[in-house]
Amino acid sequence: MLGMDRRVVVLALARMADAVANSFLIIVLPLYIASGELAVPTVEGATVAGYPLTTELLIGVALSLFGFLNSSLQPFTGRLSDRTGRRKVLILFGLAVLAVTSVAYALVDGYWALVVIRAIQGLGGAFVIPTTIALVDDLAQGDDERGGNFGVFNAFRLLGFGFGPIVAGSVVRAGPYRVAGAELSGFDAAFGVAVVGALVSFALVSLLIEEPDVATSDAGDDLSVSIRADAAGRLLDPVFVLGIGTFFMAVSIALYATLQEPVNARLDQGARWFGVQFAAVVIANVVLQGPIGWLSDRIGRKPLIVGGLVVLAPSVLAQGLVTTSWSMLFVRALHGVAVAMVFAPALAAAGDIAAEGQSGTTLSVLTMAFGFGTAVGPLASGVLFGYGFVAPFAFGAVLAVAALALVVTQVEETLETAAGETAVPGDD
């Protein structure tokens, strides 16, 4: 991969292994909660703030908690990595937390204990996500390579995230297993895969990554996100807008995770079909992230982000309308194309804007937004499902349209042209 630091590829492989572990849990935890093997609060006739307490809502809470906690802490861990320049140590600490908590899932027997473990995992994720993205940005050799670096990194990471759901349901169903004379349930085996993924990632980072010499940030303690823009003619800060767009995009991705049983019943399909459909968004990203990142280094970030948001709204809405497994697979793949067009170019644009030594702080706005989106999505779909199958997907489509309007009006092109001027599509 021309122009790419070997360490970016190693980081991508490490995140791929970790992503396999996390995506296993996204599929396995809903099955575990609904399986009867875990003591779950009674939901029949119960309500929360006027909403019916359903199994889908309990699943949404468990899945969302990871995203809420790790996203809330990312500005702090991103700033810590800027101040110390010790990205690698923070990544390793987070991976160790993820490995230990994955073991703990097999040891609990109640829903609330599982929720506590999920919360601790959120802490581990907060140390891994923004620091890894910042390290990739550190390793980029210039603005004309940043999009390609992020594209390849995201492609490998998402390959792991897409592979997990395809096999997770099969691992659970194939149990119990006989291991060294002991019986291991399908769920225990799945949690074991999550542990192995985190440990492989830990080993790759520990043995093969050497941190570059980067300037440490002496910025103050203010961790607030700039909202108002300094440039004339713009109301909002471009990094804030990119964060909002990333948040809305992530919500649209995560809406699907909570609805495994309703989707399977509506389409008359099994868990394997759902895993393939869930993974279709990710697989499209794996194929397209690298080329789109490279393309954003040539034609600019904004045209691709805008194009992706144009495709995002109808592809999300269609998921609430289709009635066959194959049509769901098609619109999920189209959804993945839209996400690929937005994600790497948005990260590259934020990296273009970041001041020297502050990539962890700046990029944490987008990683925090993505984490909050993946947290809100399952919770929103669990609540909105009570208003009809299409309601969660209509909500996601509305968010995509809002993101499109914000990016078109508030974000300028950040990639510098060969002439040394900033290209702003549409400007004369």
Secondary structure, 3 states (H helix, E strand, C coil): CCCCCHHHHHHHHHHHHHHHHHHHHHHHHHHHHHCCCCECCCCCCCEECCEECCHHHHHHHHHHHHHHHHHHHHHHHHHHHHHHCCHHHHHHHHHHHHHHHHHHHCCCCEHHHHHHHHHHHHHHHHHHHHHHHHHHHHHCCCHHHHHHHHHHHHHHHHHHHHHHHHHHHHHHHCCCEEECCEEECHHHHHHHHHHHHHHHHHHHHHHHCCCCCCCCCCCCCCCCCCCECCCCCCCECHHHHHHHHHHHHHHHHHCCHHHHHHHHHHHCCCHHHHHHHHHHHHHHHHHHHHHHHHHHHHHCCHHHHHHHHHHHHHHHHHCCCCCCHHHHHHHHHHHHHHHHHHHHHHHHHHHHHCCCCCHHHHHHHHHHHHHHHHHHHHHHHHHHHHHCCCHHHHHHHHHHHHHHHHHHHHCCCCCECCCCCECCCCCC
